[in-house]
């Protein structure tokens, strides 16, 4: 999946998600490699490859906890799972870009979201995110 092309990505998606990749519609790299993938069954997903680390595990736990608490975030569908030695993959639902325009009540909404995250992740170990 990392370098052998679309056929390998499609086979990986079929094995792990039950549907092959129809096409990649987005790709970016920074701290991780992210690909937006349209599956043959019509689902749109984000496939993220990262260096295996405790931080990736902590972030996955936090993302699942936030979703379970009803915080609006992409659902983590799979992972982290090993891809190759030292590389993990996560798959989450694809979210379209939001609006660049902030609503007038943005500060209050962000403050409320921050409070919910702090309460939801109160038991998380901060050093796990380092």
C-alpha angles and dihedrals in degrees: 000000000000099000112349095088142236096325091059091046091050092049091048092050091048092051097045103028104027095243133075125236114266093188145333109244100175136029133175137156133203122118086349138017111249126190127183106216130191107210122215089248091058100257117135114215141173114231111199124191117196140166108271110257145139087255091064090052092048092049091050091051090049093048092050091047091050092050092047089052090055096254109151105248136127111285113245102232100179141005163289086255129163116260101170133341106304096006128100130187131209126187124203137171113276117249120200118233115280127228117284088214114093117218117235091253093054097116092053092046092049091048091051091048092049090051092051091049093049091050093044094048097038091119095049117114108238093210089061089069095054 
